[in-house]
Amino acid sequence: MKAVIMAGGQGTRLRSIAKDLPKPMVPVLGKPILEYQIRCLLANGIREIILITGYLGEAVQEYFGDGSAFGAEISYFHEEAPLGTGGALYYLREQLSDDFLLLMGDLMLDVDFCRMLDFHRACGGAATLFVHPNSHPYDSDVIVTDTAGELSEYLEDRKGREVPISEEGPDPAGARVTGVLGKKEERSCFYRNQVNAGIYVLSKELLSDMKEPEGKVDLDKDLIRPMIGAGRVYAYRSTEYVKDMGTPDRYESVSADLEKGVVAARNLSRKQKCIFLDRDGTVNELRGFVKKPEELVLKPEAAEAIRIINRSEYLCILVTNQPVVARGDCSFEELEEIHRKLETELGREGAYIDDIFFCPHHRDRGFSGEVPELKFACRCRKPEPGLLYEAAKRYNIDLEASWMIGDSLQDVLCGKRGGTRTLLLQDLQGAVKAAETLEAAEAPDRTAGDLLSAIRQIIA
Ligand SMILES: [Zn+2]
């Protein structure tokens, strides 16, 4: 396995810090950002690294040499004239491995690349994009995936069989990419908050028709987008730390995160902590079942509360029962659209959800229009803890170090069965009632009046 790093950036907006250095050589806590990337590759067992240099490439080569001082084998491709983010690959295609990793050299990151490579091989696509939610999706390139379509197809395949989708279904973390919303394009639609982070696993297949570049080649637009229509591009969703340092402000915050250990802690080879949130009545107003996007209304304190989680050491994951799907009141596509609205609106306020896990099942049969394949007693409908287990598996979460927050006893029981600590949201009247009816063993660890005060209790 080889890795290619695009290390030719100029860092124009970082001039006050970078002085006369190429962007990947900008020091963070005394070391160039590129060195952190190389050390992370080495930690994943990837030793063969090709650095693509341009602006002041000699500074890069002088620092890293042949890589032996770092335990790596480094070679160089120097661009005399800039070839964009993809052009150099044409000249490297003979020496690349069948699958190779490509990184943008101006990112601070700490990633379990082995996990992403396994994912790429399991999907069998031509390209896998590392995507993650961020606090400003509205001015970022957003990757559109079709998880709902895959679930519907899957259901169609299983017609007549009782199979818990969340137990045996396709992995929604691995959704096929269906489009890209460019940051400069007008957006009138709702979208999931999943931004292209600048990390790729590519198969050589992607380069097979490539012609010698006559100018700049854009990796995303010229090489990857044409493969999307053919269903050959996948999105790998991760919560790991990947941030660019394009401006002095971002440079400062990345430096601070590195110093506090936040960068390393988010690597998915390490145990994560999570605050699990129920959806209806916790993040959005409880107004009966939500069957259409227009029925979803965020609670006024939700974005502020979630922003606090986003800045903390905790992941933020929604776990929600959506029996409306089994009842036939809401299709997977409509549920996806509801979640797109939720993420779009939180994103406008700088808040994001790391992922959403839902149970589409319900056990009681006999309603007109229901989906019989989803009508059974599953292991993921809260208070069963299946959704927590599924999230824990995907994001390596330590449930004992995590919290489950919701507005019903189902949520409390689910957290207890899953091994998390629990917090019940309720008004004063509800609290009195609950105290009367609850067995001590089922009582939540804490209670709070609303999500914001709940989060403030947990995160000091
Ligand atoms: Zn279920």
Boltz pocket constraint, residues with backbone or C-beta under 6 A from the ligand:
constraints:
  - pocket:
      binder: B
      contacts: [[A, 164], [A, 166], [A, 358], [A, 359], [A, 360], [A, 361], [A, 378], [A, 379], [A, 380], [A, 381]]
      max_distance: 6.0
